């Protein structure tokens, strides 16, 4: 059986480094798609925004 990326990729092994990389990926990918996202301080989720207001659609949950 093959090992998972989480176990083999040195950038994913460290939880804090993995979370920063995931956040950067979400923000940059969303920008390319033309979606404005903001991280909700209370929940840690990324939510789509419209004209500076947070919409009800969640883009991505906080990495665990």
PDBQT receptor file of N, H, CA, C and O in Angstrom, charges set to zero:
ATOM      1  N   UNK A   1       0.834  -1.169   0.000  1.00  0.00    +0.000 N 
ATOM      2  CA  UNK A   1       0.000   0.000   0.000  1.00  0.00    +0.000 C 
ATOM      3  C   UNK A   1       0.892   1.250   0.000  1.00  0.00    +0.000 C 
ATOM      4  O   UNK A   1       1.892   1.302   0.715  1.00  0.00    +0.000 OA
ATOM      5  N   UNK A   2       0.528   2.239  -0.793  1.00  0.00    +0.000 N 
ATOM      6  H   UNK A   2      -0.285   2.197  -1.373  1.00  0.00    +0.000 HD
ATOM      7  CA  UNK A   2       1.297   3.480  -0.870  1.00  0.00    +0.000 C 
ATOM      8  C   UNK A   2       1.038   4.370   0.330  1.00  0.00    +0.000 C 
ATOM      9  O   UNK A   2      -0.053   4.361   0.900  1.00  0.00    +0.000 OA
ATOM     10  N   UNK A   3       2.053   5.141   0.708  1.00  0.00    +0.000 N 
ATOM     11  H   UNK A   3       2.939   5.148   0.244  1.00  0.00    +0.000 HD
ATOM     12  CA  UNK A   3       1.905   6.100   1.800  1.00  0.00    +0.000 C 
ATOM     13  C   UNK A   3       1.164   7.335   1.282  1.00  0.00    +0.000 C 
ATOM     14  O   UNK A   3       1.250   7.674   0.102  1.00  0.00    +0.000 OA
ATOM     15  N   UNK A   4       0.447   7.990   2.168  1.00  0.00    +0.000 N 
ATOM     16  H   UNK A   4       0.377   7.715   3.127  1.00  0.00    +0.000 HD
ATOM     17  CA  UNK A   4      -0.299   9.185   1.779  1.00  0.00    +0.000 C 
ATOM     18  C   UNK A   4       0.643  10.372   1.632  1.00  0.00    +0.000 C 
ATOM     19  O   UNK A   4       1.760  10.361   2.150  1.00  0.00    +0.000 OA
ATOM     20  N   UNK A   5       0.184  11.386   0.926  1.00  0.00    +0.000 N 
ATOM     21  H   UNK A   5      -0.723  11.394   0.505  1.00  0.00    +0.000 HD
ATOM     22  CA  UNK A   5       0.967  12.619   0.779  1.00  0.00    +0.000 C 
ATOM     23  C   UNK A   5       1.254  13.256   2.131  1.00  0.00    +0.000 C 
ATOM     24  O   UNK A   5       2.322  13.830   2.340  1.00  0.00    +0.000 OA
ATOM     25  N   UNK A   6       0.315  13.154   3.029  1.00  0.00    +0.000 N 
ATOM     26  H   UNK A   6      -0.553  12.687   2.859  1.00  0.00    +0.000 HD
ATOM     27  CA  UNK A   6       0.478  13.739   4.359  1.00  0.00    +0.000 C 
ATOM     28  C   UNK A   6       1.683  13.128   5.074  1.00  0.00    +0.000 C 
ATOM     29  O   UNK A   6       2.359  13.810   5.844  1.00  0.00    +0.000 OA
ATOM     30  N   UNK A   7       1.950  11.861   4.826  1.00  0.00    +0.000 N 
ATOM     31  H   UNK A   7       1.401  11.306   4.201  1.00  0.00    +0.000 HD
ATOM     32  CA  UNK A   7       3.071  11.183   5.477  1.00  0.00    +0.000 C 
ATOM     33  C   UNK A   7       4.383  11.311   4.713  1.00  0.00    +0.000 C 
ATOM     34  O   UNK A   7       5.447  11.120   5.302  1.00  0.00    +0.000 OA
ATOM     35  N   UNK A   8       4.341  11.625   3.436  1.00  0.00    +0.000 N 
ATOM     36  H   UNK A   8       3.477  11.781   2.958  1.00  0.00    +0.000 HD
ATOM     37  CA  UNK A   8       5.568  11.645   2.641  1.00  0.00    +0.000 C 
ATOM     38  C   UNK A   8       6.044  13.040   2.265  1.00  0.00    +0.000 C 
ATOM     39  O   UNK A   8       7.242  13.239   2.064  1.00  0.00    +0.000 OA
ATOM     40  N   UNK A   9       5.152  14.000   2.165  1.00  0.00    +0.000 N 
ATOM     41  H   UNK A   9       4.179  13.838   2.328  1.00  0.00    +0.000 HD
ATOM     42  CA  UNK A   9       5.532  15.342   1.754  1.00  0.00    +0.000 C 
ATOM     43  C   UNK A   9       6.008  16.140   2.968  1.00  0.00    +0.000 C 
ATOM     44  O   UNK A   9       5.236  16.356   3.902  1.00  0.00    +0.000 OA
ATOM     45  N   UNK A  10       7.278  16.583   2.967  1.00  0.00    +0.000 N 
ATOM     46  H   UNK A  10       7.905  16.408   2.208  1.00  0.00    +0.000 HD
ATOM     47  CA  UNK A  10       7.799  17.300   4.135  1.00  0.00    +0.000 C 
ATOM     48  C   UNK A  10       7.063  18.613   4.410  1.00  0.00    +0.000 C 
ATOM     49  O   UNK A  10       7.050  19.073   5.552  1.00  0.00    +0.000 OA
ATOM     50  N   UNK A  11       6.457  19.222   3.407  1.00  0.00    +0.000 N 
ATOM     51  H   UNK A  11       6.467  18.848   2.479  1.00  0.00    +0.000 HD
ATOM     52  CA  UNK A  11       5.738  20.477   3.596  1.00  0.00    +0.000 C 
ATOM     53  C   UNK A  11       4.386  20.262   4.271  1.00  0.00    +0.000 C 
ATOM     54  O   UNK A  11       3.823  21.196   4.843  1.00  0.00    +0.000 OA
ATOM     55  N   UNK A  12       3.866  19.049   4.208  1.00  0.00    +0.000 N 
ATOM     56  H   UNK A  12       4.323  18.290   3.744  1.00  0.00    +0.000 HD
ATOM     57  CA  UNK A  12       2.563  18.757   4.803  1.00  0.00    +0.000 C 
ATOM     58  C   UNK A  12       2.672  18.131   6.188  1.00  0.00    +0.000 C 
ATOM     59  O   UNK A  12       1.675  18.046   6.905  1.00  0.00    +0.000 OA
ATOM     60  N   UNK A  13       3.860  17.694   6.574  1.00  0.00    +0.000 N 
ATOM     61  H   UNK A  13       4.670  17.763   5.992  1.00  0.00    +0.000 HD
ATOM     62  CA  UNK A  13       4.021  17.033   7.869  1.00  0.00    +0.000 C 
ATOM     63  C   UNK A  13       3.823  17.985   9.033  1.00  0.00    +0.000 C 
ATOM     64  O   UNK A  13       3.218  17.606  10.036  1.00  0.00    +0.000 OA
ATOM     65  N   UNK A  14       4.311  19.195   8.928  1.00  0.00    +0.000 N 
ATOM     66  H   UNK A  14       4.802  19.503   8.113  1.00  0.00    +0.000 HD
ATOM     67  CA  UNK A  14       4.175  20.182   9.998  1.00  0.00    +0.000 C 
ATOM     68  C   UNK A  14       2.796  20.836   9.905  1.00  0.00    +0.000 C 
ATOM     69  O   UNK A  14       2.462  21.435   8.883  1.00  0.00    +0.000 OA
ATOM     70  N   UNK A  15       1.996  20.723  10.966  1.00  0.00    +0.000 N 
ATOM     71  H   UNK A  15       2.267  20.236  11.796  1.00  0.00    +0.000 HD
ATOM     72  CA  UNK A  15       0.603  21.203  10.943  1.00  0.00    +0.000 C 
ATOM     73  C   UNK A  15       0.486  22.705  10.687  1.00  0.00    +0.000 C 
ATOM     74  O   UNK A  15      -0.374  23.130   9.915  1.00  0.00    +0.000 OA
ATOM     75  N   UNK A  16       1.333  23.511  11.319  1.00  0.00    +0.000 N 
ATOM     76  H   UNK A  16       2.031  23.166  11.946  1.00  0.00    +0.000 HD
ATOM     77  CA  UNK A  16       1.223  24.964  11.123  1.00  0.00    +0.000 C 
ATOM     78  C   UNK A  16       1.656  25.362   9.717  1.00  0.00    +0.000 C 
ATOM     79  O   UNK A  16       1.054  26.252   9.116  1.00  0.00    +0.000 OA
ATOM     80  N   UNK A  17       2.682  24.723   9.188  1.00  0.00    +0.000 N 
ATOM     81  H   UNK A  17       3.172  24.000   9.676  1.00  0.00    +0.000 HD
ATOM     82  CA  UNK A  17       3.131  25.006   7.826  1.00  0.00    +0.000 C 
ATOM     83  C   UNK A  17       2.069  24.546   6.817  1.00  0.00    +0.000 C 
ATOM     84  O   UNK A  17       1.831  25.217   5.812  1.00  0.00    +0.000 OA
ATOM     85  N   UNK A  18       1.435  23.400   7.091  1.00  0.00    +0.000 N 
ATOM     86  H   UNK A  18       1.628  22.855   7.907  1.00  0.00    +0.000 HD
ATOM     87  CA  UNK A  18       0.383  22.877   6.216  1.00  0.00    +0.000 C 
ATOM     88  C   UNK A  18      -0.801  23.835   6.178  1.00  0.00    +0.000 C 
ATOM     89  O   UNK A  18      -1.359  24.089   5.111  1.00  0.00    +0.000 OA
ATOM     90  N   UNK A  19      -1.191  24.371   7.341  1.00  0.00    +0.000 N 
ATOM     91  H   UNK A  19      -0.738  24.165   8.209  1.00  0.00    +0.000 HD
ATOM     92  CA  UNK A  19      -2.330  25.290   7.400  1.00  0.00    +0.000 C 
ATOM     93  C   UNK A  19      -2.038  26.588   6.645  1.00  0.00    +0.000 C 
ATOM     94  O   UNK A  19      -2.903  27.099   5.934  1.00  0.00    +0.000 OA
ATOM     95  N   UNK A  20      -0.821  27.124   6.797  1.00  0.00    +0.000 N 
ATOM     96  H   UNK A  20      -0.119  26.709   7.375  1.00  0.00    +0.000 HD
ATOM     97  CA  UNK A  20      -0.451  28.346   6.065  1.00  0.00    +0.000 C 
ATOM     98  C   UNK A  20      -0.475  28.097   4.560  1.00  0.00    +0.000 C 
ATOM     99  O   UNK A  20      -0.951  28.939   3.799  1.00  0.00    +0.000 OA
ATOM    100  N   UNK A  21       0.037  26.948   4.130  1.00  0.00    +0.000 N 
ATOM    101  H   UNK A  21       0.424  26.264   4.749  1.00  0.00    +0.000 HD
ATOM    102  CA  UNK A  21       0.056  26.627   2.705  1.00  0.00    +0.000 C 
ATOM    103  C   UNK A  21      -1.361  26.458   2.165  1.00  0.00    +0.000 C 
ATOM    104  O   UNK A  21      -1.659  26.894   1.053  1.00  0.00    +0.000 OA
ATOM    105  N   UNK A  22      -2.227  25.830   2.943  1.00  0.00    +0.000 N 
ATOM    106  H   UNK A  22      -1.985  25.476   3.847  1.00  0.00    +0.000 HD
ATOM    107  CA  UNK A  22      -3.616  25.644   2.532  1.00  0.00    +0.000 C 
ATOM    108  C   UNK A  22      -4.328  26.989   2.400  1.00  0.00    +0.000 C 
ATOM    109  O   UNK A  22      -5.062  27.218   1.438  1.00  0.00    +0.000 OA
ATOM    110  N   UNK A  23      -4.107  27.875   3.372  1.00  0.00    +0.000 N 
ATOM    111  H   UNK A  23      -3.511  27.689   4.153  1.00  0.00    +0.000 HD
ATOM    112  CA  UNK A  23      -4.726  29.201   3.321  1.00  0.00    +0.000 C 
ATOM    113  C   UNK A  23      -4.253  29.976   2.100  1.00  0.00    +0.000 C 
ATOM    114  O   UNK A  23      -5.056  30.613   1.418  1.00  0.00    +0.000 OA
ATOM    115  N   UNK A  24      -2.957  29.924   1.820  1.00  0.00    +0.000 N 
ATOM    116  H   UNK A  24      -2.304  29.406   2.373  1.00  0.00    +0.000 HD
ATOM    117  CA  UNK A  24      -2.411  30.608   0.649  1.00  0.00    +0.000 C 
ATOM    118  C   UNK A  24      -2.996  30.033  -0.639  1.00  0.00    +0.000 C 
ATOM    119  O   UNK A  24      -3.310  30.774  -1.570  1.00  0.00    +0.000 OA
ATOM    120  N   UNK A  25      -3.140  28.720  -0.684  1.00  0.00    +0.000 N 
ATOM    121  H   UNK A  25      -2.886  28.118   0.073  1.00  0.00    +0.000 HD
ATOM    122  CA  UNK A  25      -3.711  28.061  -1.854  1.00  0.00    +0.000 C 
ATOM    123  C   UNK A  25      -5.159  28.477  -2.066  1.00  0.00    +0.000 C 
ATOM    124  O   UNK A  25      -5.563  28.749  -3.196  1.00  0.00    +0.000 OA
ATOM    125  N   UNK A  26      -5.937  28.529  -1.004  1.00  0.00    +0.000 N 
ATOM    126  H   UNK A  26      -5.609  28.308  -0.086  1.00  0.00    +0.000 HD
ATOM    127  CA  UNK A  26      -7.342  28.929  -1.105  1.00  0.00    +0.000 C 
ATOM    128  C   UNK A  26      -7.461  30.368  -1.598  1.00  0.00    +0.000 C 
ATOM    129  O   UNK A  26      -8.257  30.667  -2.488  1.00  0.00    +0.000 OA
ATOM    130  N   UNK A  27      -6.664  31.249  -1.013  1.00  0.00    +0.000 N 
ATOM    131  H   UNK A  27      -6.017  31.006  -0.290  1.00  0.00    +0.000 HD
ATOM    132  CA  UNK A  27      -6.732  32.662  -1.396  1.00  0.00    +0.000 C 
ATOM    133  C   UNK A  27      -6.289  32.885  -2.834  1.00  0.00    +0.000 C 
ATOM    134  O   UNK A  27      -6.941  33.627  -3.568  1.00  0.00    +0.000 OA
ATOM    135  N   UNK A  28      -5.193  32.258  -3.253  1.00  0.00    +0.000 N 
ATOM    136  H   UNK A  28      -4.663  31.655  -2.657  1.00  0.00    +0.000 HD
ATOM    137  CA  UNK A  28      -4.697  32.488  -4.611  1.00  0.00    +0.000 C 
ATOM    138  C   UNK A  28      -5.591  31.827  -5.654  1.00  0.00    +0.000 C 
ATOM    139  O   UNK A  28      -5.848  32.415  -6.704  1.00  0.00    +0.000 OA
ATOM    140  N   UNK A  29      -6.065  30.622  -5.384  1.00  0.00    +0.000 N 
ATOM    141  H   UNK A  29      -5.856  30.144  -4.530  1.00  0.00    +0.000 HD
ATOM    142  CA  UNK A  29      -6.950  29.942  -6.333  1.00  0.00    +0.000 C 
ATOM    143  C   UNK A  29      -8.269  30.688  -6.486  1.00  0.00    +0.000 C 
ATOM    144  O   UNK A  29      -8.800  30.806  -7.590  1.00  0.00    +0.000 OA
ATOM    145  N   UNK A  30      -8.791  31.188  -5.382  1.00  0.00    +0.000 N 
ATOM    146  H   UNK A  30      -8.360  31.092  -4.485  1.00  0.00    +0.000 HD
ATOM    147  CA  UNK A  30     -10.041  31.953  -5.433  1.00  0.00    +0.000 C 
ATOM    148  C   UNK A  30      -9.855  33.236  -6.229  1.00  0.00    +0.000 C 
ATOM    149  O   UNK A  30     -10.733  33.620  -7.003  1.00  0.00    +0.000 OA
ATOM    150  N   UNK A  31      -8.717  33.901  -6.044  1.00  0.00    +0.000 N 
ATOM    151  H   UNK A  31      -8.004  33.589  -5.416  1.00  0.00    +0.000 HD
ATOM    152  CA  UNK A  31      -8.448  35.142  -6.779  1.00  0.00    +0.000 C 
ATOM    153  C   UNK A  31      -8.369  34.879  -8.277  1.00  0.00    +0.000 C 
ATOM    154  O   UNK A  31      -8.858  35.677  -9.076  1.00  0.00    +0.000 OA
ATOM    155  N   UNK A  32      -7.760  33.772  -8.657  1.00  0.00    +0.000 N 
ATOM    156  H   UNK A  32      -7.363  33.123  -8.008  1.00  0.00    +0.000 HD
ATOM    157  CA  UNK A  32      -7.667  33.423 -10.080  1.00  0.00    +0.000 C 
ATOM    158  C   UNK A  32      -9.054  33.202 -10.662  1.00  0.00    +0.000 C 
ATOM    159  O   UNK A  32      -9.316  33.570 -11.807  1.00  0.00    +0.000 OA
ATOM    160  N   UNK A  33      -9.945  32.600  -9.876  1.00  0.00    +0.000 N 
ATOM    161  H   UNK A  33      -9.732  32.301  -8.946  1.00  0.00    +0.000 HD
ATOM    162  CA  UNK A  33     -11.315  32.339 -10.318  1.00  0.00    +0.000 C 
ATOM    163  C   UNK A  33     -12.214  33.574 -10.216  1.00  0.00    +0.000 C 
ATOM    164  O   UNK A  33     -13.364  33.546 -10.653  1.00  0.00    +0.000 OA
ATOM    165  N   UNK A  34     -11.688  34.655  -9.638  1.00  0.00    +0.000 N 
ATOM    166  H   UNK A  34     -10.754  34.678  -9.283  1.00  0.00    +0.000 HD
ATOM    167  CA  UNK A  34     -12.475  35.873  -9.517  1.00  0.00    +0.000 C 
ATOM    168  C   UNK A  34     -13.394  35.883  -8.315  1.00  0.00    +0.000 C 
ATOM    169  O   UNK A  34     -14.368  36.635  -8.282  1.00  0.00    +0.000 OA
ATOM    170  N   UNK A  35     -13.093  35.053  -7.325  1.00  0.00    +0.000 N 
ATOM    171  H   UNK A  35     -12.302  34.442  -7.352  1.00  0.00    +0.000 HD
ATOM    172  CA  UNK A  35     -13.904  34.976  -6.115  1.00  0.00    +0.000 C 
ATOM    173  C   UNK A  35     -13.138  35.673  -4.999  1.00  0.00    +0.000 C 
ATOM    174  O   UNK A  35     -11.972  35.362  -4.755  1.00  0.00    +0.000 OA
ATOM    175  N   UNK A  36     -13.783  36.605  -4.327  1.00  0.00    +0.000 N 
ATOM    176  H   UNK A  36     -14.730  36.858  -4.526  1.00  0.00    +0.000 HD
ATOM    177  CA  UNK A  36     -13.153  37.267  -3.197  1.00  0.00    +0.000 C 
ATOM    178  C   UNK A  36     -13.489  36.472  -1.945  1.00  0.00    +0.000 C 
ATOM    179  O   UNK A  36     -14.659  36.217  -1.661  1.00  0.00    +0.000 OA
ATOM    180  N   UNK A  37     -12.459  36.081  -1.192  1.00  0.00    +0.000 N 
ATOM    181  H   UNK A  37     -11.508  36.288  -1.423  1.00  0.00    +0.000 HD
ATOM    182  CA  UNK A  37     -12.686  35.327   0.030  1.00  0.00    +0.000 C 
ATOM    183  C   UNK A  37     -12.086  36.059   1.216  1.00  0.00    +0.000 C 
ATOM    184  O   UNK A  37     -11.147  36.844   1.085  1.00  0.00    +0.000 OA
ATOM    185  N   UNK A  38     -12.654  35.778   2.366  1.00  0.00    +0.000 N 
ATOM    186  H   UNK A  38     -13.417  35.140   2.472  1.00  0.00    +0.000 HD
ATOM    187  CA  UNK A  38     -12.166  36.357   3.610  1.00  0.00    +0.000 C 
ATOM    188  C   UNK A  38     -12.257  35.267   4.669  1.00  0.00    +0.000 C 
ATOM    189  O   UNK A  38     -13.214  34.494   4.690  1.00  0.00    +0.000 OA
ATOM    190  N   UNK A  39     -11.264  35.205   5.544  1.00  0.00    +0.000 N 
ATOM    191  H   UNK A  39     -10.486  35.833   5.527  1.00  0.00    +0.000 HD
ATOM    192  CA  UNK A  39     -11.293  34.214   6.613  1.00  0.00    +0.000 C 
ATOM    193  C   UNK A  39     -12.098  34.766   7.784  1.00  0.00    +0.000 C 
ATOM    194  O   UNK A  39     -11.779  35.823   8.327  1.00  0.00    +0.000 OA
ATOM    195  N   UNK A  40     -13.135  34.046   8.162  1.00  0.00    +0.000 N 
ATOM    196  H   UNK A  40     -13.394  33.187   7.721  1.00  0.00    +0.000 HD
ATOM    197  CA  UNK A  40     -13.985  34.438   9.282  1.00  0.00    +0.000 C 
ATOM    198  C   UNK A  40     -13.218  34.216  10.581  1.00  0.00    +0.000 C 
ATOM    199  O   UNK A  40     -12.773  33.102  10.855  1.00  0.00    +0.000 OA
ATOM    200  N   UNK A  41     -13.063  35.258  11.374  1.00  0.00    +0.000 N 
ATOM    201  H   UNK A  41     -13.425  36.163  11.151  1.00  0.00    +0.000 HD
ATOM    202  CA  UNK A  41     -12.270  35.186  12.601  1.00  0.00    +0.000 C 
ATOM    203  C   UNK A  41     -12.881  34.231  13.625  1.00  0.00    +0.000 C 
ATOM    204  O   UNK A  41     -12.148  33.547  14.340  1.00  0.00    +0.000 OA
ATOM    205  N   UNK A  42     -14.180  34.175  13.706  1.00  0.00    +0.000 N 
ATOM    206  H   UNK A  42     -14.776  34.730  13.125  1.00  0.00    +0.000 HD
ATOM    207  CA  UNK A  42     -14.833  33.343  14.716  1.00  0.00    +0.000 C 
ATOM    208  C   UNK A  42     -14.732  31.852  14.400  1.00  0.00    +0.000 C 
ATOM    209  O   UNK A  42     -14.431  31.047  15.282  1.00  0.00    +0.000 OA
ATOM    210  N   UNK A  43     -14.984  31.486  13.145  1.00  0.00    +0.000 N 
ATOM    211  H   UNK A  43     -15.229  32.139  12.429  1.00  0.00    +0.000 HD
ATOM    212  CA  UNK A  43     -15.015  30.063  12.790  1.00  0.00    +0.000 C 
ATOM    213  C   UNK A  43     -13.732  29.568  12.135  1.00  0.00    +0.000 C 
ATOM    214  O   UNK A  43     -13.451  28.369  12.148  1.00  0.00    +0.000 OA
ATOM    215  N   UNK A  44     -12.945  30.489  11.555  1.00  0.00    +0.000 N 
ATOM    216  H   UNK A  44     -13.173  31.463  11.544  1.00  0.00    +0.000 HD
ATOM    217  CA  UNK A  44     -11.740  30.083  10.842  1.00  0.00    +0.000 C 
ATOM    218  C   UNK A  44     -12.015  29.639   9.423  1.00  0.00    +0.000 C 
ATOM    219  O   UNK A  44     -11.097  29.224   8.715  1.00  0.00    +0.000 OA
ATOM    220  N   UNK A  45     -13.263  29.718   8.995  1.00  0.00    +0.000 N 
ATOM    221  H   UNK A  45     -14.009  30.055   9.570  1.00  0.00    +0.000 HD
ATOM    222  CA  UNK A  45     -13.632  29.304   7.641  1.00  0.00    +0.000 C 
ATOM    223  C   UNK A  45     -13.377  30.422   6.652  1.00  0.00    +0.000 C 
ATOM    224  O   UNK A  45     -13.401  31.602   7.000  1.00  0.00    +0.000 OA
ATOM    225  N   UNK A  46     -13.134  30.029   5.413  1.00  0.00    +0.000 N 
ATOM    226  H   UNK A  46     -13.115  29.070   5.130  1.00  0.00    +0.000 HD
ATOM    227  CA  UNK A  46     -13.041  30.990   4.328  1.00  0.00    +0.000 C 
ATOM    228  C   UNK A  46     -14.425  31.145   3.738  1.00  0.00    +0.000 C 
ATOM    229  O   UNK A  46     -15.072  30.157   3.394  1.00  0.00    +0.000 OA
ATOM    230  N   UNK A  47     -14.886  32.391   3.617  1.00  0.00    +0.000 N 
ATOM    231  H   UNK A  47     -14.359  33.194   3.897  1.00  0.00    +0.000 HD
ATOM    232  CA  UNK A  47     -16.217  32.649   3.078  1.00  0.00    +0.000 C 
ATOM    233  C   UNK A  47     -16.107  33.606   1.902  1.00  0.00    +0.000 C 
ATOM    234  O   UNK A  47     -15.254  34.494   1.883  1.00  0.00    +0.000 OA
ATOM    235  N   UNK A  48     -16.978  33.414   0.926  1.00  0.00    +0.000 N 
ATOM    236  H   UNK A  48     -17.671  32.692   0.942  1.00  0.00    +0.000 HD
ATOM    237  CA  UNK A  48     -17.016  34.287  -0.235  1.00  0.00    +0.000 C 
ATOM    238  C   UNK A  48     -17.602  35.626   0.172  1.00  0.00    +0.000 C 
ATOM    239  O   UNK A  48     -18.525  35.681   0.985  1.00  0.00    +0.000 OA
ATOM    240  N   UNK A  49     -17.075  36.700  -0.383  1.00  0.00    +0.000 N 
ATOM    241  H   UNK A  49     -16.325  36.655  -1.043  1.00  0.00    +0.000 HD
ATOM    242  CA  UNK A  49     -17.581  38.027  -0.066  1.00  0.00    +0.000 C 
ATOM    243  C   UNK A  49     -18.107  38.695  -1.325  1.00  0.00    +0.000 C 
ATOM    244  O   UNK A  49     -17.626  38.444  -2.429  1.00  0.00    +0.000 OA
ATOM    245  N   UNK A  50     -19.090  39.540  -1.141  1.00  0.00    +0.000 N 
ATOM    246  H   UNK A  50     -19.481  39.745  -0.243  1.00  0.00    +0.000 HD
ATOM    247  CA  UNK A  50     -19.643  40.341  -2.232  1.00  0.00    +0.000 C 
ATOM    248  C   UNK A  50     -19.650  41.777  -1.779  1.00  0.00    +0.000 C 
ATOM    249  O   UNK A  50     -20.265  42.098  -0.762  1.00  0.00    +0.000 OA
ATOM    250  N   UNK A  51     -18.992  42.640  -2.496  1.00  0.00    +0.000 N 
ATOM    251  H   UNK A  51     -18.493  42.379  -3.323  1.00  0.00    +0.000 HD
ATOM    252  CA  UNK A  51     -18.947  44.071  -2.191  1.00  0.00    +0.000 C 
ATOM    253  C   UNK A  51     -18.577  44.347  -0.736  1.00  0.00    +0.000 C 
ATOM    254  O   UNK A  51     -19.139  45.235  -0.095  1.00  0.00    +0.000 OA
ATOM    255  N   UNK A  52     -17.622  43.570  -0.230  1.00  0.00    +0.000 N 
ATOM    256  H   UNK A  52     -17.165  42.849  -0.751  1.00  0.00    +0.000 HD
ATOM    257  CA  UNK A  52     -17.155  43.785   1.130  1.00  0.00    +0.000 C 
ATOM    258  C   UNK A  52     -17.984  43.124   2.202  1.00  0.00    +0.000 C 
ATOM    259  O   UNK A  52     -17.622  43.181   3.377  1.00  0.00    +0.000 OA
ATOM    260  N   UNK A  53     -19.108  42.484   1.828  1.00  0.00    +0.000 N 
ATOM    261  H   UNK A  53     -19.402  42.438   0.873  1.00  0.00    +0.000 HD
ATOM    262  CA  UNK A  53     -19.949  41.812   2.814  1.00  0.00    +0.000 C 
ATOM    263  C   UNK A  53     -19.754  40.312   2.702  1.00  0.00    +0.000 C 
ATOM    264  O   UNK A  53     -19.519  39.796   1.609  1.00  0.00    +0.000 OA
ATOM    265  N   UNK A  54     -19.846  39.621   3.803  1.00  0.00    +0.000 N 
ATOM    266  H   UNK A  54     -20.037  40.041   4.690  1.00  0.00    +0.000 HD
ATOM    267  CA  UNK A  54     -19.694  38.166   3.805  1.00  0.00    +0.000 C 
ATOM    268  C   UNK A  54     -20.998  37.533   3.359  1.00  0.00    +0.000 C 
ATOM    269  O   UNK A  54     -22.064  37.859   3.882  1.00  0.00    +0.000 OA
ATOM    270  N   UNK A  55     -20.916  36.622   2.388  1.00  0.00    +0.000 N 
ATOM    271  H   UNK A  55     -20.050  36.358   1.963  1.00  0.00    +0.000 HD
ATOM    272  CA  UNK A  55     -22.108  35.916   1.932  1.00  0.00    +0.000 C 
ATOM    273  C   UNK A  55     -22.288  34.645   2.756  1.00  0.00    +0.000 C 
ATOM    274  O   UNK A  55     -21.434  34.305   3.576  1.00  0.00    +0.000 OA
ATOM    275  N   UNK A  56     -23.376  33.960   2.540  1.00  0.00    +0.000 N 
ATOM    276  H   UNK A  56     -24.069  34.236   1.874  1.00  0.00    +0.000 HD
ATOM    277  CA  UNK A  56     -23.669  32.770   3.330  1.00  0.00    +0.000 C 
ATOM    278  C   UNK A  56     -22.950  31.524   2.818  1.00  0.00    +0.000 C 
ATOM    279  O   UNK A  56     -22.948  30.504   3.507  1.00  0.00    +0.000 OA
ATOM    280  N   UNK A  57     -22.348  31.571   1.646  1.00  0.00    +0.000 N 
ATOM    281  H   UNK A  57     -22.350  32.399   1.086  1.00  0.00    +0.000 HD
ATOM    282  CA  UNK A  57     -21.708  30.376   1.099  1.00  0.00    +0.000 C 
ATOM    283  C   UNK A  57     -20.283  30.230   1.629  1.00  0.00    +0.000 C 
ATOM    284  O   UNK A  57     -19.467  31.145   1.510  1.00  0.00    +0.000 OA
ATOM    285  N   UNK A  58     -20.002  29.087   2.204  1.00  0.00    +0.000 N 
ATOM    286  H   UNK A  58     -20.665  28.345   2.301  1.00  0.00    +0.000 HD
ATOM    287  CA  UNK A  58     -18.664  28.818   2.724  1.00  0.00    +0.000 C 
ATOM    288  C   UNK A  58     -17.799  28.284   1.591  1.00  0.00    +0.000 C 
ATOM    289  O   UNK A  58     -18.211  27.385   0.858  1.00  0.00    +0.000 OA
ATOM    290  N   UNK A  59     -16.608  28.837   1.453  1.00  0.00    +0.000 N 
ATOM    291  H   UNK A  59     -16.274  29.567   2.048  1.00  0.00    +0.000 HD
ATOM    292  CA  UNK A  59     -15.688  28.411   0.401  1.00  0.00    +0.000 C 
ATOM    293  C   UNK A  59     -14.906  27.192   0.853  1.00  0.00    +0.000 C 
ATOM    294  O   UNK A  59     -14.853  26.197   0.130  1.00  0.00    +0.000 OA
ATOM    295  N   UNK A  60     -14.304  27.242   2.018  1.00  0.00    +0.000 N 
ATOM    296  H   UNK A  60     -14.347  28.050   2.606  1.00  0.00    +0.000 HD
ATOM    297  CA  UNK A  60     -13.475  26.130   2.505  1.00  0.00    +0.000 C 
ATOM    298  C   UNK A  60     -13.401  26.181   4.011  1.00  0.00    +0.000 C 
ATOM    299  O   UNK A  60     -13.222  27.245   4.605  1.00  0.00    +0.000 OA
ATOM    300  N   UNK A  61     -13.541  25.014   4.625  1.00  0.00    +0.000 N 
ATOM    301  H   UNK A  61     -13.686  24.151   4.142  1.00  0.00    +0.000 HD
ATOM    302  CA  UNK A  61     -13.413  24.938   6.072  1.00  0.00    +0.000 C 
ATOM    303  C   UNK A  61     -11.951  25.054   6.466  1.00  0.00    +0.000 C 
ATOM    304  O   UNK A  61     -11.059  24.771   5.667  1.00  0.00    +0.000 OA
ATOM    305  N   UNK A  62     -11.714  25.463   7.680  1.00  0.00    +0.000 N 
ATOM    306  H   UNK A  62     -12.439  25.693   8.330  1.00  0.00    +0.000 HD
ATOM    307  CA  UNK A  62     -10.365  25.565   8.224  1.00  0.00    +0.000 C 
ATOM    308  C   UNK A  62      -9.733  24.178   8.256  1.00  0.00    +0.000 C 
ATOM    309  O   UNK A  62     -10.388  23.198   8.610  1.00  0.00    +0.000 OA
ATOM    310  N   UNK A  63      -8.473  24.104   7.890  1.00  0.00    +0.000 N 
ATOM    311  H   UNK A  63      -7.941  24.900   7.602  1.00  0.00    +0.000 HD
ATOM    312  CA  UNK A  63      -7.757  22.825   7.924  1.00  0.00    +0.000 C 
ATOM    313  C   UNK A  63      -7.654  22.322   9.349  1.00  0.00    +0.000 C 
ATOM    314  O   UNK A  63      -7.480  23.102  10.286  1.00  0.00    +0.000 OA
ATOM    315  N   UNK A  64      -7.761  21.035   9.500  1.00  0.00    +0.000 N 
ATOM    316  H   UNK A  64      -7.903  20.402   8.739  1.00  0.00    +0.000 HD
ATOM    317  CA  UNK A  64      -7.677  20.449  10.844  1.00  0.00    +0.000 C 
ATOM    318  C   UNK A  64      -6.314  19.904  11.090  1.00  0.00    +0.000 C 
ATOM    319  O   UNK A  64      -6.048  19.371  12.167  1.00  0.00    +0.000 OA
TER     320      UNK A  64
